[in-house]
Amino acid sequence: MPAVESPVPQDPADALAAVAALRRLADQLEDAAVEQAMRAGWGWPQVAEALGVTRQAVHKKHAKRLIAAGVELRRRSDVRN
């Protein structure tokens, strides 16, 4: 993917506020996408590979929230061939 040139606000406070806002948006998008994938039957390894992180990292970040949201999580023994 080619790099996208984006204007950086001249005021450092504005630039940093934009970075913080983008991080919050990225986190919200990740939460929604991971929940959608898990509801569709994906396993932790698939989600981790798609995000470019380890299975342990994605599980640690999302498992409690998904359980609280009522998402049925697959166990290793539930893996389908």
N, C-alpha and C positions, 0 to 999 in steps of 0.2 A: 504494500500500500504506500503510495507516495506521501511524503510529508506535506502537510497543509500549513501554509503560512497564515497565521492569524495575528491580528493586531494586538499588541499588548498595551493596556492602558498606561498613560504616562505617569499617573499617580501610583506609587507603589501600593498604597492602601487599596485602591481600586483593583489593581492587578491581583493582589493576594485574596481579596474578597471574591474575585472571579474564580480563582483556583479553588477556594473552599467550596463555592457553590457547585462547581463542576464535580468535585469529589463527592459531595452529597448526592448529586444526580446520578453519578456512576454507581454509588452504593445502592441507591433505590432501584436502578435498572438491574443490577446484579441480583438483588434480593428477589425481584419479580421473576427474572429469568430462571433462577435456580428453583424457585417454588414451582414455576410452570413445568420445568423439566422433571422434577421429582414427582409431581402429580401425573405426568405423562408416563411414568414408569422408569425413568432413567435411574441409574445407580450412581453412587458417589464417584467411581472411577471415570464414568462418562462425563459427568459434570466437571470434575477436576481437569480432565484433558481439554475440554472445551474452553475452560478459563485459563489454562496454562499454569495450574498450581497443583499441589499434591492432593491426594484424596483426604489425607489427614487435615490439611489446611482448610479445605472447603467444608468438611464435616464440622470442624471446630467452630468455624465462622457461622454456619447456617443451621446446624441440627436443632438446637434448642428452640430457635424461632419457628422452624418448620413444624416441630412437634406441637408447640403452642398453637400453631395455626391449624392443627388437625390433619396435617399431611402424613399419610402412612408411608413410613420410610422402609425401604427394602433392606434386608439383612444380607450378609454374604451368602448364606445358604439359600436365599431367594433368587440368586442370579439365574437368569434364564439363558439357555444355550440356543 
